Amino acid sequence: MRAKITYAVTAAVLVVYFVLAGDRGVMLIQQGTALTITFGVSVLVMPLIGSWFLWANTRFVTKANRLARLLEAEGGLPVDELRRDEYGRIDRDSADEVFARRKAETEDAPGDWRCWFRLAVAYRDARDTPRARKAMQRAIALQEGRTPMA
């Protein structure tokens, strides 16, 4: 719940920033000189890129949460099996064992979104965000009936 509140507050702050920056960009364009128009257009580009990025991430998180709810309803959510030391760091041998099981599960059923979801969770638990995101994107695509990107 704390993560959802943090995300919502951050998104709201970004939207306010995008509106303020967009307003400044429009003001610069309205000045009408070549220099202010150039600056105004470049100031407008940043909120557009930021808005797209915020929308894409919100959409990704929403879809991943939907998959988690579906898997929870089926009783298939993965259990955190990773051993940790007294500081909370993941034991590397434990992580290797879990990854080996999750990868084998995924290789045995490459078209099953549930396997990819569990693999994504294992990557996230090990703080391997790029691989976690790719595995989750594949799970989302498979669950939606789309062909996942390689």
Secondary structure, DSSP 8 states (H G I E B T S, - for coil): -HHHHHHHHHHHHHHHHHHHHHHHHHHHHHH-SHHHHHHHHHHHHHHHHHHHHHHHHHHHHHHHHHHHHHHHHHT--------B-TTS-B-HHHHHHHHHHHHHHHHHSTT-HHHHHHHHHHHHHTT-HHHHHHHHHHHHHHHTT-----
